[in-house]
Amino acid sequence: MSKLRKRRDVYTKRAKREGYRSRAAYKLIQINKKFKIFSQKQIVIDLCGAPGGFSQIARDTTKGNAKIYLVDFARIKSIPGITDIIKGDITAFKTVLILRERIEKVLDSSNKIVVLADCSPDVSGNWATDHSRQIWLSEVALGIANYFLADTFLTKVFQGEFLKDFVKKINIYYGEVKTFKPATSRKSSSEIYIIAQRRKKTHMERFSKESLYKDEE
């Protein structure tokens, strides 16, 4: 077994031992340690959140004080401390409306909103296709972040030809945009994370459908 495989197995075993749904939980721990994306009075929207590792870290880091909404097309087993698990397609407007209906019940001026998007497409094996699909999912996630005027936006991306333009787009809405590769990610993997903070003041209004991503005609 290679050293890399052994390291990955360490995180997988650790996740099982510590009760986390996936080894991806440790990626978010490392991201938060560096960028401090969580605080206790927050609304956290976890897109493509199955099986729930990111939501578990958000719950634990905020000591259970954040309101967490986990969304995924896959069915997710219940997670202690996380009551809002939504089975839905993030590319469908009806899913966004379900999120809005629930968030409006608790949203006030003191809430900060964080959107997490650890999305991956069904991998085809064709790199150009997989990269394009993944950026598309990240575009959809950014649209949702804009719809809710999220103060912080975190998304996984695959590196490739469309990444530079996507980062430029994020910079339109956020004053601080960084890329980061957690130590738990495979060195050979092209995945990195974009952390966008300090939302800029723009003409956008919360809950405007125009904020959502639309495919070009």
Buried (B, 14 or more C-beta within 10 A) or exposed (E): EEEEEEBBEEBBEBBEEEEBBBBBBBBBBBBBEEBEBBBEEBBBBBBBBBBBBBBBBBBBBBEEEBBBBBBBBEEBEEBEEBEBBBBBEBBEEEBBEBBBEBBEEEBEEEBBBBBBBBBEBEEEEEEEEBBBBBBBBBBBBBBBBBBBBBBBBBBBBBBBEBBEEBBEEBEEBBEEBBEBBBEBBEEEEBBBBBBBBEBEEEEBEBEEEEBBBEEEE
